[in-house]
Amino acid sequence: MLPFTSFFEWVERKGKKTQIQFIPEGGSLMWAPILWDYWTSPGKEVGYFSCTLITDDPAPEVEAAGHDRSPIFLDADYVEAWLDAESGSAEGWQEFLKGHRETVAYRHSLAA
């Protein structure tokens, strides 16, 4: 899980890429589920942990600002369940993500 107080997306404005910051109404902490792995080069000389943030269709405010996806955030009550991810199947976790998202309304502004 990664905690967020806001997130940024690139959108096109007047023919230029512009970064927009999205902040949840009320300023609450948001919990983003991630997937991670440890990668090792074929010769095993190099290895590192990596992760990816899970995204889905954009929240209405993100779409209105011009971006095509936004992070998934979980309701805080389900953070522990996500952290115990070894206990389920990939299909089960996909259903879990559909049913336990936090509904967030955002305000946004140009990134500083």
MOPAC internal coordinates of N, CA, C and O (Angstrom, degrees):
PM7 1SCF
backbone

  N    0.0000 0     0.00 0     0.00 0    0    0    0
  C    1.4549 1     0.00 0     0.00 0    1    0    0
  C    1.5293 1   108.69 1     0.00 0    2    1    0
  O    1.2310 1   121.53 1   -34.17 1    3    2    1
  N    1.2926 1   114.68 1   145.83 1    3    2    1
  C    1.4596 1   121.13 1   173.03 1    5    3    2
  C    1.5211 1   108.46 1  -123.21 1    6    5    3
  O    1.2310 1   119.85 1   -52.95 1    7    6    5
  N    1.3286 1   117.89 1   127.05 1    7    6    5
  C    1.4605 1   119.73 1   175.85 1    9    7    6
  C    1.5275 1   110.22 1   -82.55 1   10    9    7
  O    1.2310 1   120.84 1   -39.29 1   11   10    9
  N    1.3190 1   116.00 1   140.71 1   11   10    9
  C    1.4664 1   122.41 1  -179.75 1   13   11   10
  C    1.5286 1   109.17 1  -129.40 1   14   13   11
  O    1.2310 1   120.82 1   -35.34 1   15   14   13
  N    1.3117 1   116.03 1   144.66 1   15   14   13
  C    1.4615 1   120.89 1   167.18 1   17   15   14
  C    1.5288 1   110.19 1  -108.07 1   18   17   15
  O    1.2310 1   121.06 1   164.69 1   19   18   17
  N    1.3422 1   115.58 1   -15.31 1   19   18   17
  C    1.4623 1   122.77 1   175.27 1   21   19   18
  C    1.5232 1   107.14 1  -167.32 1   22   21   19
  O    1.2310 1   120.69 1    -7.98 1   23   22   21
  N    1.3218 1   116.29 1   172.02 1   23   22   21
  C    1.4592 1   120.22 1   172.35 1   25   23   22
  C    1.5189 1   108.47 1  -145.87 1   26   25   23
  O    1.2310 1   120.73 1   -15.82 1   27   26   25
  N    1.3219 1   116.21 1   164.18 1   27   26   25
  C    1.4549 1   123.11 1  -175.48 1   29   27   26
  C    1.5215 1   110.11 1  -121.41 1   30   29   27
  O    1.2310 1   120.74 1   -34.24 1   31   30   29
  N    1.3154 1   116.18 1   145.76 1   31   30   29
  C    1.4635 1   122.33 1   174.21 1   33   31   30
  C    1.5222 1   108.36 1  -137.41 1   34   33   31
  O    1.2310 1   121.33 1   -32.82 1   35   34   33
  N    1.3398 1   115.06 1   147.18 1   35   34   33
  C    1.4540 1   121.11 1   174.86 1   37   35   34
  C    1.5230 1   109.00 1   -89.84 1   38   37   35
  O    1.2310 1   120.44 1   -47.72 1   39   38   37
  N    1.3207 1   116.77 1   132.28 1   39   38   37
  C    1.4638 1   122.81 1   176.38 1   41   39   38
  C    1.5224 1   108.46 1  -133.35 1   42   41   39
  O    1.2310 1   121.06 1   -19.37 1   43   42   41
  N    1.3167 1   115.58 1   160.63 1   43   42   41
  C    1.4598 1   119.38 1   177.48 1   45   43   42
  C    1.5139 1   109.10 1   -94.01 1   46   45   43
  O    1.2310 1   120.92 1   -53.20 1   47   46   45
  N    1.3177 1   115.84 1   126.80 1   47   46   45
  C    1.4636 1   123.01 1   176.52 1   49   47   46
  C    1.5193 1   108.24 1  -132.51 1   50   49   47
  O    1.2310 1   120.90 1   -57.91 1   51   50   49
  N    1.3227 1   115.88 1   122.09 1   51   50   49
  C    1.4691 1   121.52 1   178.39 1   53   51   50
  C    1.5292 1   111.63 1    53.35 1   54   53   51
  O    1.2310 1   120.74 1  -139.40 1   55   54   53
  N    1.3485 1   116.19 1    40.60 1   55   54   53
  C    1.4559 1   121.36 1   177.07 1   57   55   54
  C    1.5163 1   115.40 1    78.13 1   58   57   55
  O    1.2310 1   119.79 1  -174.28 1   59   58   57
  N    1.3334 1   118.00 1     5.72 1   59   58   57
  C    1.4643 1   121.31 1  -179.46 1   61   59   58
  C    1.5257 1   109.60 1  -125.97 1   62   61   59
  O    1.2310 1   120.97 1   -33.05 1   63   62   61
  N    1.3337 1   115.75 1   146.95 1   63   62   61
  C    1.4628 1   120.69 1   174.81 1   65   63   62
  C    1.5259 1   108.75 1   -73.06 1   66   65   63
  O    1.2310 1   121.10 1   -50.45 1   67   66   65
  N    1.3277 1   115.50 1   129.55 1   67   66   65
  C    1.4588 1   122.25 1  -178.26 1   69   67   66
  C    1.5219 1   108.34 1  -131.27 1   70   69   67
  O    1.2310 1   120.55 1   -41.15 1   71   70   69
  N    1.3130 1   116.56 1   138.85 1   71   70   69
  C    1.4546 1   120.78 1   179.25 1   73   71   70
  C    1.5325 1   110.06 1   -92.88 1   74   73   71
  O    1.2310 1   121.25 1   -50.38 1   75   74   73
  N    1.3459 1   115.21 1   129.62 1   75   74   73
  C    1.4587 1   122.41 1  -179.59 1   77   75   74
  C    1.5291 1   108.24 1  -113.46 1   78   77   75
  O    1.2310 1   120.20 1   -43.29 1   79   78   77
  N    1.3161 1   117.23 1   136.71 1   79   78   77
  C    1.4588 1   121.97 1   176.06 1   81   79   78
  C    1.5295 1   109.05 1  -100.46 1   82   81   79
  O    1.2310 1   120.85 1   -48.58 1   83   82   81
  N    1.3296 1   115.98 1   131.42 1   83   82   81
  C    1.4568 1   122.81 1   177.93 1   85   83   82
  C    1.5202 1   108.82 1  -110.81 1   86   85   83
  O    1.2310 1   120.90 1   -54.26 1   87   86   85
  N    1.3267 1   115.88 1   125.74 1   87   86   85
  C    1.4670 1   122.81 1  -176.70 1   89   87   86
  C    1.5215 1   107.71 1  -123.39 1   90   89   87
  O    1.2310 1   120.08 1   -47.89 1   91   90   89
  N    1.3363 1   117.46 1   132.11 1   91   90   89
  C    1.4637 1   118.20 1  -179.41 1   93   91   90
  C    1.5283 1   110.92 1   -66.91 1   94   93   91
  O    1.2310 1   120.96 1   -40.04 1   95   94   93
  N    1.3336 1   115.77 1   139.96 1   95   94   93
  C    1.4659 1   119.85 1   174.26 1   97   95   94
  C    1.5237 1   107.35 1   -57.76 1   98   97   95
  O    1.2310 1   120.01 1   -44.23 1   99   98   97
  N    1.2985 1   117.58 1   135.77 1   99   98   97
  C    1.4597 1   121.49 1  -178.58 1  101   99   98
  C    1.5163 1   113.42 1    86.45 1  102  101   99
  O    1.2310 1   120.01 1   171.46 1  103  102  101
  N    1.3321 1   117.59 1    -8.54 1  103  102  101
  C    1.4560 1   121.31 1   174.86 1  105  103  102
  C    1.5189 1   115.71 1    67.18 1  106  105  103
  O    1.2310 1   119.75 1  -156.17 1  107  106  105
  N    1.3212 1   118.09 1    23.83 1  107  106  105
  C    1.4607 1   119.89 1  -177.24 1  109  107  106
  C    1.5240 1   111.97 1   -73.10 1  110  109  107
  O    1.2310 1   120.94 1   -22.77 1  111  110  109
  N    1.3186 1   115.81 1   157.23 1  111  110  109
  C    1.4587 1   122.63 1   175.70 1  113  111  110
  C    1.5258 1   108.17 1   -74.86 1  114  113  111
  O    1.2310 1   120.45 1   -43.71 1  115  114  113
  N    1.3269 1   116.74 1   136.29 1  115  114  113
  C    1.4652 1   122.13 1   179.44 1  117  115  114
  C    1.5253 1   108.21 1  -113.21 1  118  117  115
  O    1.2310 1   120.54 1   -35.01 1  119  118  117
  N    1.3360 1   116.58 1   144.99 1  119  118  117
  C    1.4619 1   122.97 1  -177.68 1  121  119  118
  C    1.5228 1   109.97 1  -113.81 1  122  121  119
  O    1.2310 1   120.60 1   -65.02 1  123  122  121
  N    1.3374 1   116.46 1   114.98 1  123  122  121
  C    1.4566 1   121.48 1  -178.56 1  125  123  122
  C    1.5251 1   110.34 1  -102.87 1  126  125  123
  O    1.2310 1   120.08 1   -58.19 1  127  126  125
  N    1.3387 1   117.46 1   121.81 1  127  126  125
  C    1.4622 1   119.14 1   175.12 1  129  127  126
  C    1.5273 1   109.71 1   -71.64 1  130  129  127
  O    1.2310 1   120.66 1   -36.16 1  131  130  129
  N    1.3072 1   116.34 1   143.84 1  131  130  129
  C    1.4668 1   121.80 1   178.31 1  133  131  130
  C    1.5261 1   109.23 1  -128.33 1  134  133  131
  O    1.2310 1   121.19 1   -17.08 1  135  134  133
  N    1.3132 1   115.33 1   162.92 1  135  134  133
  C    1.4588 1   123.15 1   169.81 1  137  135  134
  C    1.5129 1   106.55 1  -113.77 1  138  137  135
  O    1.2310 1   120.07 1   -40.21 1  139  138  137
  N    1.3211 1   117.48 1   139.79 1  139  138  137
  C    1.4616 1   119.62 1  -179.19 1  141  139  138
  C    1.5169 1   110.28 1  -136.82 1  142  141  139
  O    1.2310 1   121.44 1   -17.12 1  143  142  141
  N    1.3327 1   114.86 1   162.88 1  143  142  141
  C    1.4538 1   121.64 1   179.71 1  145  143  142
  C    1.5248 1   108.22 1  -157.55 1  146  145  143
  O    1.2310 1   121.16 1   -13.88 1  147  146  145
  N    1.3050 1   115.39 1   166.12 1  147  146  145
  C    1.4571 1   121.15 1   172.57 1  149  147  146
  C    1.5186 1   106.82 1  -113.08 1  150  149  147
  O    1.2310 1   120.22 1   -56.74 1  151  150  149
  N    1.3291 1   117.19 1   123.26 1  151  150  149
  C    1.4531 1   122.71 1  -177.93 1  153  151  150
  C    1.5236 1   109.21 1  -105.22 1  154  153  151
  O    1.2310 1   121.01 1   -42.40 1  155  154  153
  N    1.3323 1   115.67 1   137.60 1  155  154  153
  C    1.4598 1   121.48 1   175.90 1  157  155  154
  C    1.5191 1   108.16 1  -125.62 1  158  157  155
  O    1.2310 1   120.31 1   -45.26 1  159  158  157
  N    1.3263 1   117.02 1   134.74 1  159  158  157
  C    1.4642 1   120.69 1   179.05 1  161  159  158
  C    1.5320 1   109.58 1   -64.20 1  162  161  159
  O    1.2310 1   120.50 1   -22.44 1  163  162  161
  N    1.3407 1   116.65 1   157.56 1  163  162  161
  C    1.4730 1   119.52 1  -177.82 1  165  163  162
  C    1.5307 1   113.66 1   -53.73 1  166  165  163
  O    1.2310 1   119.46 1   144.29 1  167  166  165
  N    1.3086 1   118.64 1   -35.71 1  167  166  165
  C    1.4660 1   121.86 1   178.46 1  169  167  166
  C    1.5137 1   113.09 1   -88.51 1  170  169  167
  O    1.2310 1   120.37 1  -178.62 1  171  170  169
  N    1.3055 1   116.89 1     1.38 1  171  170  169
  C    1.4663 1   125.05 1   179.45 1  173  171  170
  C    1.5387 1   113.62 1    63.45 1  174  173  171
  O    1.2310 1   120.32 1  -158.89 1  175  174  173
  N    1.3530 1   116.99 1    21.11 1  175  174  173
  C    1.4715 1   120.18 1   177.14 1  177  175  174
  C    1.5221 1   111.82 1   -77.79 1  178  177  175
  O    1.2310 1   120.95 1   150.57 1  179  178  177
  N    1.3181 1   115.79 1   -29.43 1  179  178  177
  C    1.4525 1   120.94 1  -174.34 1  181  179  178
  C    1.5279 1   109.06 1  -128.35 1  182  181  179
  O    1.2310 1   120.94 1   -39.61 1  183  182  181
  N    1.3288 1   115.80 1   140.39 1  183  182  181
  C    1.4468 1   120.23 1   174.67 1  185  183  182
  C    1.5184 1   109.77 1  -151.11 1  186  185  183
  O    1.2310 1   120.85 1   -32.64 1  187  186  185
  N    1.3158 1   115.97 1   147.36 1  187  186  185
  C    1.4575 1   119.16 1   177.42 1  189  187  186
  C    1.5239 1   110.58 1  -159.90 1  190  189  187
  O    1.2310 1   121.71 1   -23.29 1  191  190  189
  N    1.3317 1   114.34 1   156.71 1  191  190  189
  C    1.4566 1   120.90 1   173.77 1  193  191  190
  C    1.5256 1   107.99 1   -82.30 1  194  193  191
  O    1.2310 1   120.64 1   -35.62 1  195  194  193
  N    1.3101 1   116.39 1   144.38 1  195  194  193
  C    1.4562 1   120.63 1   174.86 1  197  195  194
  C    1.5252 1   108.17 1  -139.72 1  198  197  195
  O    1.2310 1   121.09 1   -20.05 1  199  198  197
  N    1.3252 1   115.51 1   159.95 1  199  198  197
  C    1.4569 1   119.41 1   177.81 1  201  199  198
  C    1.5143 1   109.51 1  -146.29 1  202  201  199
  O    1.2310 1   121.67 1   -16.31 1  203  202  201
  N    1.3133 1   114.40 1   163.69 1  203  202  201
  C    1.4580 1   120.72 1   176.61 1  205  203  202
  C    1.5210 1   108.93 1  -136.91 1  206  205  203
  O    1.2310 1   121.23 1   -38.61 1  207  206  205
  N    1.2768 1   115.25 1   141.39 1  207  206  205
  C    1.4570 1   122.92 1   177.12 1  209  207  206
  C    1.5267 1   107.90 1   -84.86 1  210  209  207
  O    1.2310 1   120.02 1   -43.47 1  211  210  209
  N    1.3219 1   117.57 1   136.53 1  211  210  209
  C    1.4594 1   121.79 1  -179.08 1  213  211  210
  C    1.5232 1   108.63 1   -86.97 1  214  213  211
  O    1.2310 1   120.84 1   -52.37 1  215  214  213
  N    1.3369 1   115.99 1   127.63 1  215  214  213
  C    1.4548 1   121.29 1   179.98 1  217  215  214
  C    1.5279 1   110.20 1  -120.75 1  218  217  215
  O    1.2310 1   121.20 1   -12.30 1  219  218  217
  N    1.3199 1   115.31 1   167.70 1  219  218  217
  C    1.4638 1   121.95 1   178.51 1  221  219  218
  C    1.5242 1   107.69 1  -151.34 1  222  221  219
  O    1.2310 1   121.05 1    10.45 1  223  222  221
  N    1.3177 1   115.60 1  -169.55 1  223  222  221
  C    1.4571 1   119.28 1   176.64 1  225  223  222
  C    1.5268 1   109.40 1   -51.92 1  226  225  223
  O    1.2310 1   120.29 1   -30.43 1  227  226  225
  N    1.3167 1   117.06 1   149.57 1  227  226  225
  C    1.4632 1   119.22 1  -174.35 1  229  227  226
  C    1.5262 1   113.12 1   -70.51 1  230  229  227
  O    1.2310 1   121.57 1   -31.28 1  231  230  229
  N    1.3249 1   114.60 1   148.72 1  231  230  229
  C    1.4647 1   120.44 1   168.54 1  233  231  230
  C    1.5358 1   107.02 1   -62.42 1  234  233  231
  O    1.2310 1   119.49 1   -26.43 1  235  234  233
  N    1.3312 1   118.58 1   153.57 1  235  234  233
  C    1.4738 1   120.09 1  -177.15 1  237  235  234
  C    1.5305 1   113.67 1   -52.39 1  238  237  235
  O    1.2310 1   119.93 1   138.52 1  239  238  237
  N    1.3212 1   117.73 1   -41.48 1  239  238  237
  C    1.4718 1   120.60 1  -178.78 1  241  239  238
  C    1.5213 1   111.29 1   -68.05 1  242  241  239
  O    1.2310 1   120.32 1   144.90 1  243  242  241
  N    1.3251 1   117.00 1   -35.10 1  243  242  241
  C    1.4648 1   121.31 1   179.07 1  245  243  242
  C    1.5285 1   109.95 1   -69.85 1  246  245  243
  O    1.2310 1   120.81 1   136.72 1  247  246  245
  N    1.3193 1   116.05 1   -43.28 1  247  246  245
  C    1.4617 1   120.20 1   177.69 1  249  247  246
  C    1.5310 1   111.07 1   -63.09 1  250  249  247
  O    1.2310 1   120.39 1   137.09 1  251  250  249
  N    1.3234 1   116.87 1   -42.91 1  251  250  249
  C    1.4686 1   120.85 1   179.41 1  253  251  250
  C    1.5297 1   111.37 1   -62.27 1  254  253  251
  O    1.2310 1   120.37 1   149.57 1  255  254  253
  N    1.3402 1   116.90 1   -30.43 1  255  254  253
  C    1.4653 1   120.77 1   178.58 1  257  255  254
  C    1.5246 1   111.76 1   -79.27 1  258  257  255
  O    1.2310 1   120.15 1   167.79 1  259  258  257
  N    1.3570 1   117.31 1   -12.21 1  259  258  257
  C    1.4548 1   119.57 1   174.60 1  261  259  258
  C    1.5144 1   116.58 1   110.36 1  262  261  259
  O    1.2310 1   119.35 1  -164.92 1  263  262  261
  N    1.3536 1   118.85 1    15.08 1  263  262  261
  C    1.4644 1   119.65 1   179.30 1  265  263  262
  C    1.5290 1   110.36 1  -111.30 1  266  265  263
  O    1.2310 1   120.78 1   -29.05 1  267  266  265
  N    1.3364 1   116.12 1   150.95 1  267  266  265
  C    1.4694 1   120.73 1  -171.42 1  269  267  266
  C    1.5285 1   115.76 1   -97.37 1  270  269  267
  O    1.2310 1   119.29 1  -176.68 1  271  270  269
  N    1.3305 1   118.95 1     3.32 1  271  270  269
  C    1.4642 1   121.09 1   177.82 1  273  271  270
  C    1.5224 1   108.63 1  -159.29 1  274  273  271
  O    1.2310 1   121.28 1   -15.74 1  275  274  273
  N    1.3239 1   115.15 1   164.26 1  275  274  273
  C    1.4681 1   119.96 1   173.25 1  277  275  274
  C    1.5228 1   108.75 1  -150.30 1  278  277  275
  O    1.2310 1   120.48 1   -20.79 1  279  278  277
  N    1.3229 1   116.69 1   159.21 1  279  278  277
  C    1.4646 1   119.80 1  -179.40 1  281  279  278
  C    1.5248 1   111.23 1   -62.61 1  282  281  279
  O    1.2310 1   121.61 1   -28.35 1  283  282  281
  N    1.3271 1   114.53 1   151.65 1  283  282  281
  C    1.4559 1   121.09 1   170.19 1  285  283  282
  C    1.5260 1   106.61 1   -85.95 1  286  285  283
  O    1.2310 1   120.27 1   -44.93 1  287  286  285
  N    1.3180 1   117.09 1   135.07 1  287  286  285
  C    1.4621 1   121.60 1   174.07 1  289  287  286
  C    1.5188 1   108.24 1  -121.06 1  290  289  287
  O    1.2310 1   121.03 1   -42.64 1  291  290  289
  N    1.3266 1   115.64 1   137.36 1  291  290  289
  C    1.4626 1   121.14 1   179.81 1  293  291  290
  C    1.5095 1   110.62 1   -94.34 1  294  293  291
  O    1.2310 1   121.12 1   -32.00 1  295  294  293
  N    1.3173 1   115.46 1   148.00 1  295  294  293
  C    1.4532 1   121.26 1   169.41 1  297  295  294
  C    1.5302 1   107.14 1   -58.50 1  298  297  295
  O    1.2310 1   119.70 1   -42.50 1  299  298  297
  N    1.3143 1   118.18 1   137.50 1  299  298  297
  C    1.4648 1   122.57 1  -176.12 1  301  299  298
  C    1.5287 1   112.84 1   -56.01 1  302  301  299
  O    1.2310 1   119.79 1   152.77 1  303  302  301
  N    1.3205 1   118.01 1   -27.23 1  303  302  301
  C    1.4667 1   121.37 1   179.69 1  305  303  302
  C    1.5255 1   112.45 1   -67.23 1  306  305  303
  O    1.2310 1   119.54 1   165.88 1  307  306  305
  N    1.3318 1   118.49 1   -14.12 1  307  306  305
  C    1.4613 1   121.33 1  -175.46 1  309  307  306
  C    1.5255 1   113.56 1  -111.28 1  310  309  307
  O    1.2310 1   119.95 1  -171.97 1  311  310  309
  N    1.3245 1   117.70 1     8.03 1  311  310  309
  C    1.4635 1   121.61 1   178.34 1  313  311  310
  C    1.5246 1   110.38 1   -60.45 1  314  313  311
  O    1.2310 1   119.95 1   132.03 1  315  314  313
  N    1.3241 1   117.70 1   -47.97 1  315  314  313
  C    1.4762 1   121.52 1  -179.39 1  317  315  314
  C    1.5223 1   111.27 1   -58.32 1  318  317  315
  O    1.2310 1   120.15 1   137.62 1  319  318  317
  N    1.3293 1   117.31 1   -42.38 1  319  318  317
  C    1.4626 1   120.68 1  -179.67 1  321  319  318
  C    1.5281 1   110.52 1   -61.25 1  322  321  319
  O    1.2310 1   120.11 1   137.81 1  323  322  321
  N    1.3416 1   117.40 1   -42.19 1  323  322  321
  C    1.4676 1   120.19 1   179.21 1  325  323  322
  C    1.5180 1   110.84 1   -63.80 1  326  325  323
  O    1.2310 1   120.42 1   141.74 1  327  326  325
  N    1.3163 1   116.80 1   -38.26 1  327  326  325
  C    1.4598 1   120.48 1  -178.42 1  329  327  326
  C    1.5298 1   112.04 1   -68.64 1  330  329  327
  O    1.2310 1   119.81 1   164.78 1  331  330  329
  N    1.3122 1   117.97 1   -15.22 1  331  330  329
  C    1.4640 1   123.36 1   176.84 1  333  331  330
  C    1.5316 1   109.44 1  -100.97 1  334  333  331
  O    1.2310 1   120.39 1  -139.94 1  335  334  333
  N    1.3180 1   116.86 1    40.06 1  335  334  333
  C    1.4673 1   122.54 1  -171.48 1  337  335  334
  C    1.5190 1   114.14 1   -64.18 1  338  337  335
  O    1.2310 1   118.95 1   162.35 1  339  338  337
  N    1.3147 1   119.60 1   -17.65 1  339  338  337
  C    1.4627 1   121.25 1  -179.78 1  341  339  338
  C    1.5232 1   111.77 1   -65.23 1  342  341  339
  O    1.2310 1   120.33 1   163.90 1  343  342  341
  N    1.3291 1   116.98 1   -16.10 1  343  342  341
  C    1.4605 1   120.31 1  -172.60 1  345  343  342
  C    1.5243 1   114.61 1   -87.84 1  346  345  343
  O    1.2310 1   118.91 1  -174.34 1  347  346  345
  N    1.3228 1   119.68 1     5.66 1  347  346  345
  C    1.4531 1   120.35 1  -176.87 1  349  347  346
  C    1.5137 1   112.94 1  -137.86 1  350  349  347
  O    1.2310 1   121.18 1    -5.07 1  351  350  349
  N    1.3243 1   115.35 1   174.93 1  351  350  349
  C    1.4641 1   121.83 1   177.77 1  353  351  350
  C    1.5321 1   109.62 1   -93.81 1  354  353  351
  O    1.2310 1   121.03 1   -15.32 1  355  354  353
  N    1.3325 1   115.63 1   164.68 1  355  354  353
  C    1.4734 1   119.94 1   177.30 1  357  355  354
  C    1.5236 1   110.82 1   -59.35 1  358  357  355
  O    1.2310 1   120.52 1   137.78 1  359  358  357
  N    1.3271 1   116.60 1   -42.22 1  359  358  357
  C    1.4666 1   120.31 1   179.82 1  361  359  358
  C    1.5275 1   110.77 1   -64.89 1  362  361  359
  O    1.2310 1   120.84 1   139.80 1  363  362  361
  N    1.3336 1   115.99 1   -40.20 1  363  362  361
  C    1.4616 1   120.13 1   178.75 1  365  363  362
  C    1.5202 1   112.05 1   -63.43 1  366  365  363
  O    1.2310 1   120.64 1   141.18 1  367  366  365
  N    1.3278 1   116.39 1   -38.82 1  367  366  365
  C    1.4648 1   119.81 1  -179.98 1  369  367  366
  C    1.5209 1   111.30 1   -71.93 1  370  369  367
  O    1.2310 1   119.89 1   148.45 1  371  370  369
  N    1.3281 1   117.82 1   -31.55 1  371  370  369
  C    1.4695 1   119.51 1   175.01 1  373  371  370
  C    1.5252 1   109.89 1   -63.29 1  374  373  371
  O    1.2310 1   120.17 1   136.82 1  375  374  373
  N    1.3113 1   117.29 1   -43.18 1  375  374  373
  C    1.4669 1   121.14 1   176.69 1  377  375  374
  C    1.5274 1   110.90 1   -64.72 1  378  377  375
  O    1.2310 1   120.75 1   139.43 1  379  378  377
  N    1.3251 1   116.18 1   -40.57 1  379  378  377
  C    1.4607 1   121.13 1   177.91 1  381  379  378
  C    1.5258 1   110.14 1   -57.00 1  382  381  379
  O    1.2310 1   120.29 1   133.15 1  383  382  381
  N    1.3328 1   117.05 1   -46.85 1  383  382  381
  C    1.4671 1   120.69 1  -179.01 1  385  383  382
  C    1.5231 1   111.92 1   -63.21 1  386  385  383
  O    1.2310 1   120.03 1   145.81 1  387  386  385
  N    1.3244 1   117.56 1   -34.19 1  387  386  385
  C    1.4593 1   120.53 1   178.35 1  389  387  386
  C    1.5263 1   111.68 1   -68.42 1  390  389  387
  O    1.2310 1   120.42 1   144.97 1  391  390  389
  N    1.3291 1   116.80 1   -35.03 1  391  390  389
  C    1.4569 1   120.39 1  -171.76 1  393  391  390
  C    1.5088 1   117.05 1   -97.22 1  394  393  391
  O    1.2310 1   119.50 1   173.97 1  395  394  393
  N    1.3347 1   118.55 1    -6.03 1  395  394  393
  C    1.4648 1   120.06 1  -173.84 1  397  395  394
  C    1.5227 1   113.67 1  -127.93 1  398  397  395
  O    1.2310 1   120.65 1  -152.77 1  399  398  397
  N    1.3022 1   116.36 1    27.23 1  399  398  397
  C    1.4658 1   120.14 1   179.57 1  401  399  398
  C    1.5184 1   110.71 1   -78.79 1  402  401  399
  O    1.2310 1   122.23 1   -30.62 1  403  402  401
  N    1.3023 1   113.33 1   149.38 1  403  402  401
  C    1.4554 1   119.65 1   173.91 1  405  403  402
  C    1.5238 1   107.89 1   -85.67 1  406  405  403
  O    1.2310 1   120.36 1   -46.49 1  407  406  405
  N    1.3148 1   116.92 1   133.51 1  407  406  405
  C    1.4556 1   121.17 1   175.20 1  409  407  406
  C    1.5247 1   107.11 1   -84.86 1  410  409  407
  O    1.2310 1   121.16 1   -61.63 1  411  410  409
  N    1.3171 1   115.39 1   118.37 1  411  410  409
  C    1.4536 1   121.39 1  -174.83 1  413  411  410
  C    1.5120 1   109.54 1  -123.86 1  414  413  411
  O    1.2310 1   120.50 1   -46.61 1  415  414  413
  N    1.3201 1   116.64 1   133.39 1  415  414  413
  C    1.4665 1   121.69 1   170.61 1  417  415  414
  C    1.5231 1   106.50 1  -104.08 1  418  417  415
  O    1.2310 1   120.40 1   -40.83 1  419  418  417
  N    1.3172 1   116.84 1   139.17 1  419  418  417
  C    1.4649 1   121.58 1  -174.86 1  421  419  418
  C    1.5184 1   112.13 1  -117.67 1  422  421  419
  O    1.2310 1   121.62 1   -30.66 1  423  422  421
  N    1.3090 1   114.51 1   149.34 1  423  422  421
  C    1.4560 1   121.15 1   162.00 1  425  423  422
  C    1.5167 1   104.67 1  -108.08 1  426  425  423
  O    1.2310 1   119.83 1   -25.14 1  427  426  425
  N    1.3063 1   117.93 1   154.86 1  427  426  425
  C    1.4669 1   119.14 1  -178.54 1  429  427  426
  C    1.5225 1   110.89 1  -143.26 1  430  429  427
  O    1.2310 1   122.29 1   -20.77 1  431  430  429
  N    1.3202 1   113.21 1   159.23 1  431  430  429
  C    1.4581 1   120.97 1   178.76 1  433  431  430
  C    1.5146 1   108.59 1  -155.45 1  434  433  431
  O    1.2310 1   120.63 1   -14.49 1  435  434  433
  N    1.3166 1   116.41 1   165.51 1  435  434  433
  C    1.4667 1   119.97 1   174.83 1  437  435  434
  C    1.5168 1   107.89 1   -62.10 1  438  437  435
  O    1.2310 1   120.76 1   -40.98 1  439  438  437
  N    1.3305 1   116.15 1   139.02 1  439  438  437
  C    1.4600 1   120.57 1   179.50 1  441  439  438
  C    1.5216 1   109.29 1   -68.24 1  442  441  439
  O    1.2310 1   121.73 1   -35.68 1  443  442  441
  N    1.2943 1   114.29 1   144.32 1  443  442  441
  C    1.4740 1   119.59 1  -179.61 1  445  443  442
  C    1.4965 1   111.54 1   -79.55 1  446  445  443
  O    1.2310 1   120.10 1   180.00 1  447  446  445

